[in-house]
Amino acid sequence: RLSRSCSTLCRAKPGKSVPFTRHCSLQFSPLPFVGVNQVPFRKEAIRRNALSHSNEPTTPSPLFGAHDSEALPTVRSVPVGLSEDDVELLEALEAAVGSLGADATPDHPLVEARNKVSAAYRDKVALLKRDWTDEMFQGGEGMNEDRVAELEERMASTLGRSGSGLEDGSNLGSALDLVGAYMKNYKLDKADAVLARCAPHVSARGGVWMVKWLNHVSTVRMKQSRHNEALEMLYDLELYSPYDAKEAPEFFETLYRNLAWALKALGRIDDALVYFERMARASKMHKGTFDWFDCWDIGKLAATRAFRDGDMQAFYRGRSMIEEALLMHKKEEPEDLVMRAKVLDSLAECFMAVEDFG
């Protein structure tokens, strides 16, 4: 969910301040472990603007693929995923460059500005790519294996056609999207290997790329039950973010949720409560009310803490929140059987804890 919230940090135009796997056809081999103290970024990298990339091509137009002197209908070439404002700005820049005619040389200030903005938007589209991550993977183990193999083949084919590696933003975005698919299918070794290969390229770009990468790595660590390492990376995300919860509530909602999960997994229930409370405030700030996911998380923690303290009235209130979350989930996301099973599992644990088998 955190990688989805990266879209919140990317809705503004470049330069503006914003709230913040079966046989692997890619043949990724395990790379050296990326440890907590080896995360390849610094605070200045988090703040680095996407427009600062000096290795992007200058001509022809890196977004539209047209010669600077050609006036092409640019709407058809705009990548999917940009807002109307984004498209309007890009079209205006293309039209302005087209009006220069023979004067549209690579070193012309307007051409340079167009190329930088275009490169930033290409990065934005690549960064937000998550169609593979968002697949439900509910066809059963065999079908899921086949689907992951198809995604790997598509990734390998794309790398072959592009002639460039992960230094290309589109390829890097696809690789991180593939990691999301790996995690959903618990192919954690493959996810780890891809993230290790992405690390230097993500570090070079900084900004929200680093946020997405760190989130992926911390999620893999939690799935590997390496909760202390995950916790350190999540602390890094909280510490180095240039924005606060008021500027980017959706991002911080999920960050606080993940921090609370990691603390809860370590048995630090009272510390987890602090972050669940922060999550609740951030959630209400941008949604206005709690959704099923919020009720599930809050109910689980409330029930766990109350059972530990022997406060059975509070325990039953927490269990009721989980039951409410289940009903909400069935109504809001009826096709998501995987998450429904997880909520049911939490509810079953509550009934088993008090030996209520009726």
Secondary structure, DSSP 8 states (H G I E B T S, - for coil): -HHHHGGGGGSS-TTS------S-TT---------GGG----HHHHH--GGG-SSS--SS-TTT---TT----GGGGS-TT--HHHHHHHHHHHHHHHHTGGG--TTSHHHHHHHHHHHHHHHHHHHH--TTTT----S-HHHHHHHHHHHHHHHHHHHHHH---TTSHHHHHHHHHHHHHHHHTT-HHHHHHHHHHHHHHHHHH-HHHHHHHHHHHHHHHHHTT-HHHHHHHHHHHHHH-SS-TTT-HHHHHHHHHHHHHHHHHTT-HHHHHHHHHHHHHHHHHHHSS--HHHHHHHHHHHHHHHHHHT-HHHHHHHHHHHHHHHHHHHHH-TT-HHHHHHHHHHHHHHHHHTT---
